[in-house]
Amino acid sequence: VLEAPEAHGSSRGSRRNSRADLHSDNSGRCEDLAPQDKALCTELVYGCLRTELRLNFLLARVLPRPQGLPRPMQLLLALAVYGLLFQNRVPPHAVVYEAVEQVRMLLGQGLARVANGALRSLQRMGEEPSRQSFYSGRPDGKKHRQGAAGGDSFLSKCIFYSIPLWIGEMWRAAYGEHAALALMQRSFERPWAALRINAQHADAPALYTALASPHGAAAALPSTIPTPAASGLDVLCEASAVNPEDGAGLSEGQADFTDKNSILEVQDKRQAPVGIGQWGLAFAPGTMPREALGRDLREWIACGALSRQSAGSQQVLLALGLDRWNEPVWDACAGHGGKSAALMEWGVPVALCSDRSFARLRGLPAQCATLGLPVPPHCLADAVVPPLRQWTGHILVDAPCSGLGVLARRPDIRRREPQHLAELEALQLNMLRTLAGLLQPGRELAYITCTLNPAENERAVRQLLESNSDLTLERQWQTEHSHPWLEGMFGAVLRRKG
């Protein structure tokens, strides 16, 4: 889609028929796209990845062997099917026309006719593809050809929510089928956007007030995520009123696109911002304002008053009580420094940041400078091979994980294979044991992941406790499975006795 001449402002009459001309003239020019075009391209790419399994199923309904088609045609058809099913801003006839024209330019008239027939067949299905029952069998009781789920009800639900079967089965075994369906629905929906107001900035109170003001009718969901009690074990949010088996979808990031498959469509348009602690705000898709107090949000970010940070990342820090830490903190997997910056804005003394990735860690000084924060000592180091022999303060480890709690935001994770889980589990346990060995009496170790997998979460903590009798579990928190949009986060705080 980024290589199409129309994406760069060319008229229809200036199209070239040469594939070489098409690619050479447009390759690398996506930076020239207007903001709205960039938003649309982002929506299409992320949306196709998030719904890929459902799209593949539908293409197999209208084509005998879609996997045998040229790869560019497969991608164009997937974009078109996504547009027909999930977008209202582009008329269906325009979606079909553009897809067929692109196939014709790239691959010739014969395959263009195939594309046109397939998309017209899909249109004739009407609303059927938006119903979960469509993915288990035909109304006459016969199985669909080419990859139908047949009589396997759970498999059909995985296809409907575009979740690989191995993830769905793992969630069902760990949490039960109802919770698994809720997690699949949440992963299928478009993610909410979130901001963190810099508490150290002079304009922070006024900026928070301006951003927190609802931009529509009364909110249909809770207006804030309650801060948990000191135990950190309280349930943070009420269960969603949405039935996971009905299916829902929200719009991507700030792009204001309407999802035809969403039962929250009308509700989403009047959703007020949701508070995260004292300084965070989450916005339903398409509702984040472009400006506040007369200034573009990009200006506020550039001057250090705002940062983009997911609601789940902010909430897990608060739920674990890390904003109340008073001792020096070592962030042993600092990454880009988002969690360290949040802690420093809240007054927590971050005294060391380390990470094994230079590409991630090198942005920390500039981020701190923009936010007006002191740059903590930082070094390139693996948490499994720490850069010091002892540490007198608290330790934070935001561990590498499978990311199954952020599938809505990171749809590409769906393409990974389950074999990598064992390697991650071993790495996480090794990190925990190494860092726990440096923990001093009375100090705490916070372990955070953005996944929903007991082997990486509760079991890892339990194994560490079983091998360290002088450690106690102080607090543990996980996003409620029934929460309709908050990312799936897990966290635990362990303390060394003494």
Secondary structure, 3 states (H helix, E strand, C coil): CCCCHHHHCCCHHHCCCCHHHHHHHHCCCHHHCCHHHHHHHHHHHHHHHHCHHHHHHHHHHHCCCHHHCCHHHHHHHHHHHHHHHHCCCCCHHHHHHHHHHHHHHHHCHHHHHHHHHHHHHHHHCCCHHHCHHHHCCCCCCCCCCCCCCCCCHHHHHHHHCCCCHHHHHHHHHHHCHHHHHHHHHHHHCCCCEEEEECCCCCCHHHHHHHHHCCCCCCCCCCCEECCCCCCCCCCCCCCCCCCCCCCCCCCCCCCCCCCCCCCCHHHHHCCCCEEECCCEEEECCCCCCCEECCEEHHHHHHCCCEEECCHHHHHHHHHCCHHHCCCCEEECCCCCCHHHHHHHHCCCCEEEEEECCHHHHCCHHHHHHHHCCCCCCEEECCCCCCCCCCCCCEEEEECCCCCCCCCCCCHHHHHCCCCHHHHHHHHHHHHHHHHHCCCCCCCEEEEEECCCCCCCCHHHHHHHHHHCCCEEEEEEEECCCCCCCCCCCEEEEEEECC
